[in-house]
Amino acid sequence: MAGDPGIEQLNELDGDAFVEALAPLFEGAPHLLRRLAGARPFATEEELFDAARTTAREMPTEDQIELLDAHPRIGADPATVSELSHAEQGFDEPEGDDQTWVGEELSALNDAYESRFGFRFVVFVAGRPRSDIIPILERALHADREEELRRGLDDAILIAADRRRSLRGPQPLREELREAVALEVSRFMVGEIDHDGLVRATHRLIEEGIESPSLLALGLVDSDREADLGESLRRLLDEIGLADWDAGQAAQLLALHAAASIVGELNQPIDGARRIATVSDNKVFAELVERWEADVERRDEVDAEIRHEAVELFGRPDAAEDGPA
């Protein structure tokens, strides 16, 4: 994008210039871009890509297919793809072993996919080698057409947003988004959720508007590839500024979050107390849970004690400093 215009400049461009400026992000797709041009102004880039996602989902089917088919095949001849796609598909990286079989397998799978659905397979590669796309494409062949169409459109927008970030440099997540990611990762680290639960959490966070390549890559790691899972977690924690995050800190964050829910009356005191006792070694809350369960007549009294201890826990300055900053 010549001059890499900011959101204010994009709002001021005429329609043709706007389409030309954003075309590399979407591999063209003029019908989508002209609709976006007409939807201006956008207050932020996040609002721009939110509008792109909504527009893509609501366009006529032929325009949706135009957006997908504008993208090159995964594993296409590197001489035929755009400069941005060339880097995304890893063609700039040296290949180790003979990868001919990967290209042949992807070509056959792409043929089968296009024959089945009538549009091109588009996926946000997120830095993965082309061989990792093979099982994703195999699973996609068994999906419902409407489901696959929507997934492909969403990934096309994720690709565009990632390209925009790459061209403009990294932008830090807002504090509340970083905390939302930290909470879900912490739940996984202390065993509150398993790998499938973590995948569902990443999908929910992305649906809520968190556009993070590391988050998307984490949601696509196979459950039986522990090394890849650990590496993806490390990258995500690096991205949100928690490179040294461990299970102990994760437990403390979840305990503080549960205490805050008690103080803010978002949950029943006993529910928050059970969570604190489960995720941490806080003996005070463990004892309060035992008393609450053992003495039905005095539960109101124990609830009051739980609220008091939650205020004490949530209000400790040294505890608050250990959470995401």
VENJO-V237097 format. One record per backbone hydrogen bond with DSSP energy under -0.5 kcal/mol. CO is the residue of the C=O (numbers start at 1). NH is the residue of the N-H. Records with the same first field share a line. If there is no record, write none. Layout:
CO = NH, NH
This chain:
1 = 4
6 = 10
7 = 11
8 = 12
9 = 13
14 = 18
15 = 19
16 = 20
17 = 21
18 = 22
19 = 23
22 = 25, 26
23 = 26, 27, 28
27 = 29
29 = 33
30 = 34
31 = 35
32 = 36
33 = 37
34 = 38
35 = 39
36 = 39, 40
37 = 40
44 = 48
45 = 49
46 = 50
47 = 51
48 = 52
49 = 53
50 = 54
51 = 55
52 = 56
53 = 57
54 = 58
55 = 59
60 = 63, 64
61 = 65
62 = 66
63 = 67
64 = 68
65 = 69
66 = 70
68 = 71
73 = 76
77 = 80
78 = 81
82 = 86
83 = 87
84 = 88
85 = 89
86 = 91, 92
87 = 90
90 = 93
99 = 102, 103
100 = 104
101 = 105
102 = 106
103 = 107
104 = 108
105 = 109
106 = 110
107 = 111
108 = 112
109 = 113
110 = 114
111 = 115
112 = 116
113 = 117
114 = 118
120 = 122
123 = 125
125 = 128
129 = 132
130 = 133, 134
131 = 134
132 = 136
133 = 137
134 = 138
135 = 139
136 = 140
137 = 141
139 = 142
140 = 143
144 = 148
145 = 149
146 = 150
147 = 151
148 = 152
149 = 153
150 = 154
151 = 155
152 = 156
153 = 157
154 = 158
155 = 159
156 = 160
157 = 161
158 = 162
159 = 163
160 = 164
161 = 165
162 = 166
163 = 167
164 = 168
165 = 169
174 = 177, 178
175 = 179
176 = 180
177 = 181
178 = 182
179 = 183
180 = 184
181 = 185
182 = 186
183 = 187
184 = 188
185 = 189
186 = 190
187 = 192, 193
188 = 191
194 = 198
195 = 199
196 = 200
197 = 201
198 = 202
199 = 203
200 = 204
201 = 205
202 = 206
203 = 207
204 = 208
205 = 210
206 = 209
209 = 211
210 = 212
212 = 216
213 = 217
214 = 218
215 = 219
216 = 220
217 = 220
218 = 221
222 = 225
224 = 226
225 = 229
226 = 230
227 = 231
228 = 232
229 = 233
230 = 234
231 = 235
232 = 236
233 = 237
234 = 238
235 = 239
236 = 240
237 = 242
238 = 241
242 = 245
246 = 250
247 = 251
248 = 252
249 = 253
250 = 254
251 = 255
252 = 256
253 = 257
254 = 258
255 = 259
256 = 260
257 = 261
258 = 262
259 = 263
260 = 264
261 = 266, 267
262 = 265
268 = 271, 272
269 = 273
270 = 274
271 = 275
272 = 276
273 = 277
274 = 278
275 = 279
276 = 280
281 = 283
282 = 286
283 = 287
284 = 288
285 = 289
286 = 290
287 = 291
288 = 292
289 = 293
290 = 294
291 = 295
294 = 296
295 = 298
296 = 299
298 = 302
299 = 303
300 = 304
301 = 305
302 = 306
303 = 307
304 = 308
305 = 309
306 = 310
307 = 311
308 = 312
309 = 313
310 = 314
311 = 315
313 = 316
316 = 320
317 = 321
319 = 322
320 = 323
